[in-house]
Amino acid sequence: MKREYLIPVKPGFGGFDEPYEKADVVFLGVPLDVTSSYRSGYRFAPARIREASANLETYLPSLRLDVFERLHISDIGDIMIVPTDLNATGERIISVLREIISSGKIPAVLGGEHTITYFCMRAIGDAFLLQLDAHRDLREEYMGDRLCHATVIRRVMDFLPRERIIQVGVRSCSKEEDEEFRDLPKTYSSEEVSRNPEKVAGDVEREIGDAPVYLSLDLDILDPAYAPGVATPEPGGISSSDLLRLLRKFGKLNLKGFDIVELTPPHDNSIAAFAAARAAYEILGSIASKKE
């Protein structure tokens, strides 16, 4: 592990930090806060999610298990950001994630802005990208920037076939995005999820099957009533309960890693931070249930 790239953080996620060598899942904070076009403050998100995680029950009644009794979980701290060089920071993310993956562990990345998903996918390699998001993030460029929170999935498409990308919860995009990617069949709107989350989850499960998948959760998939402290809130989102229903299913896929992004604590009243931590527990619980 390239410890020179990391800032140790204690306590780690959930407060039950185990040695890295024993870990099934490894948490990594990426407080990237560079390309915001509206609300900033992503840099404080990993700390707030960890704080919330220590104040939630680790037992999940929906799955009848305690996450930390079934999984070995480690938290290796935060990536040391290079504030003036996005690509240098990205190379650090790629390097650390590749080491986590090569040791047979699942990386759990706490963002940070959504741009980090581009670097995470470069580390993951050939897999499906399951994107839970209010926005499509498929612009070719935004405000003159080709790699930012609004173009991140388009940049992933530079090396991943569009057939490997599934978008869930979308309800906002530019005219150009809609016209160019209208034929993208694997897109589910927030209204579709709200009407029948189990059907959407089942359709996604059938599409992915046993293939490897990376899950990216942008908290703005939630309606602002359930997650006010996100970078670009969008009305008409899904509820926290519907999100947890999705994650109970998606966590049982052949998950190679996941991230939770776009929390902006300066604009939050802790609701979104707790939603993020609870989402992470739901994913962990589903991973743990597979070990039974």
C-alpha positions, 0 to 999 in steps of 0.5 A, a space after each residue: 500500500 502506497 502509504 505516502 499517498 494516504 492520510 490516516 483517519 481514526 476512527 474509521 468507517 463504523 468505528 470498528 477498524 480492522 487490520 488491512 490484511 484481514 479486510 474483505 472491504 477497504 474504505 478510502 476517503 477521497 476529499 476531491 473538491 476541485 470542479 464544482 460549478 455550484 456548491 462546493 465543500 466535498 472535501 468535508 464529506 468523508 469525515 461527515 460520512 464516517 461520523 454518521 456511520 459511528 452513530 448508526 446501528 450496525 445490525 440490519 433488521 432487513 437482512 437479520 445480520 450485523 455487518 461487522 460480525 460477517 465482514 472484516 472492514 478496514 479504513 485506510 484513511 484519505 487520499 492526499 489530494 494535489 489541489 492544483 493537479 486533478 490528474 496527479 490526484 487521479 493517478 494516486 486514486 488509481 494506484 491505491 485502488 489497484 492495490 486494494 483490488 489486487 489483494 482481493 478486497 473490495 474498495 469502498 470509496 467515500 467522495 468527494 465529487 463525482 469526478 473520482 468515479 472516472 479514476 475508480 473505473 480506470 482502476 477497476 477495468 472491464 466491468 459494468 458501471 452502475 450509476 445511481 444519479 439524478 444527472 446523466 453526466 454525459 456532456 462532452 465538456 462543461 464550462 470549458 472542462 472535459 473532465 469534471 463532475 458534469 462530464 465524468 460518465 462521458 469520460 468513462 465512455 472513452 474507454 468503456 463501451 456504452 453498453 456497459 453503463 446503466 443509469 438509474 434515477 436520472 431526471 435531469 440532462 442537457 438537450 445535447 445529452 438527451 439527443 445524443 444518448 436517447 438510444 442508450 437503453 439502460 436508463 431508468 428514471 426516478 419516476 420508474 424507480 418510485 413506481 416500482 423499485 423492485 422491477 427496476 432492480 430486477 431488470 438491472 440484475 438480469 442485465 448484469 448477471 454474474 458480470 463484474 460491476 462497479 456501483 457509483 452512488 451520487 447522493 442527488 439521486 435522492 429527492 432534496 427532502 431526503 438529501 438537502 446537502 448535495 452539490 446539485 440538488 434536483 427535485 423529483 428524486 426518490 426516497 431513502 426507502 426506495 434507495 435502500 431497496 435498490 441497494 439491497 439488490 445491487 449489493 448482491 451483484 458481483 460487486 468489485 467496488 463502490 463509491 458514494 459521492 457529491 455530499 457537501 456538508 456545508 449545505 447539509 443538516 446531517 440528513 444527507 450524511 446519514 443517508 450516505 452512511 446508511 446506504 453504505 451499511 446496506 451495501 455492506 449488508 448485502 455483501 455480507 449476506 452472500 458470505 452466509 
